[in-house]
Amino acid sequence: MPVRAETGRYALGLPCCGTLTRVSIRLGSTVINCADIETMTDFWTEALGLVPNSRDASDDFRVLRGERVNLSLQLAKTPVSARDQMHLDLYSDDGQVQVDRLVALGATRVREVNDPDDTYVVLRDPEGNEFCVCWV
């Protein structure tokens, strides 16, 4: 039986430009392929306040769970390549503090964009995956 879609500007309770449609599917997790699941678990759990579903040394896949988001890590069987196919945008109302905190955790700076309508910093996690901290 099809699920009735609710449409309208505020169907999901979020202010937005355009129409939103309530659907019965949602993004469950973003998956990052990695070579060192322990280093990446340490970095992303601290960076986003997530809790890993397991810390077993034999894990080849982990879900890092949070109140509003899940991030998964998958141990790559071949060298991780093809960077920049996808990246995370992390939103913050205290961007510089978060950038400094993430750098202290092991991220490296790539570049900073200071545009009145779009300010963000591009960082790399410990394995070189780029992500952005965006001022909101």
N, C-alpha and C positions, 0 to 999 in steps of 0.2 A: 504494500500500500504506500503510495507516495506521501512524503511529508509536505504539509502545506507550508510554503515559504511566506514569511512576513517581509514585506518590503516597506520602504519609506526611509526618509532621511535619518531617523533615529531608531530604526528597528532593533539595533543592538545596544541602544543606550549610549552611543558614542557620537559626539558631534563630528560631522564630516561634510565634505563637499561632495554632493552627489547622492546616489541612492545606495543603500545597503540592503542586502538580502540575507535573511537568516537561513542557513543551510544546516543539514544534519551531518556535516563533516567539518573537521577543524584541523588545524596544524597540531599534531601531537608532539613532534620533536623535530629539531634540526639535527642532522647527523654530520659529524666531522670525522673523516677518515684520518687516522693518526698512526705514527710509528711507535710512540711511547705512551701507552694508555695511562701509566701512573703519573707522568709529568703533566699530561693534559688534564687528568682528573684533578690533580692538586691545583692547577692554575684555574680551571673553570669553576670548580666548587668555591674557591675563595673569591674569584672575580664576581660571581653572580649569586653567592649565598645558596648554592644548590647542595643537595645531599645525594651521594651515589647510591644506587640500588645494591651495589656490591663493591667490595675491595679485594676480592679473591685474586690471587696472583695469576691464575689461569684464565681470567676474563679476556674475551676477545670483543665483547660488546658491553657497554654500560649505559644506563640511563641515569642522568643527573637530574634529579627532580627538584622543582621549586613550587612555590605557591601559585605562580601564574605562568610558568614556562618550564619546559623540559628541554634538555640538550643531551644528545646521545653521542658517545664516542665509540668508534668502531676501529679495531686494530686492522690495519691494512696489511694484506699479504704480499703486496708489491710496493715499491717505493711510491710515496704520495706525490702526485704531480698534478698538472692542470689547475694550478692556483687561479684564483679570481673567477672561477665559474659561479661561485656563490659566496656571500659573506654575511655576517651579522651586523645589524645596526643596533647598537645599544643606546637607548634614550635616557638622558639624565637632565635634571634641572640644576645639577651641580657638576657640570662637565669637567672642569679643570681638576677638581678634587678627585673625581673618578679616574681621569687619565693618569694623574700622579700615582694613585693607588694601584692601578693596573700595571704601570711601569715598574713599581716596586715589587709586584708579584712576578715579574719576568717578561712582560710585554715590551716591545720596542716600538719607538715612534717611526712612522713613515713620513707623514706630512700633516700639516694643519691647514684648514680652509676657514678663513674668517670672512664670511659673506653676511651682510645684515639679515638675509633671509634664510641662510643655511650655513651654520657654523658647526664644524665637526673636526675630529682628529682621527686619522687613520693609524691604527696600530697593528702589530703582528704578535700573535700568541707565541709560546715557546717553540712551536714547530713551523713558524713562518706563515700561518694562515692569517690573512688580513681581516680586520674587523674595524668598525667605526664607532666612536663615541660621539653622539649627536646631541647638541644642546636643544632642549625643548622648553 
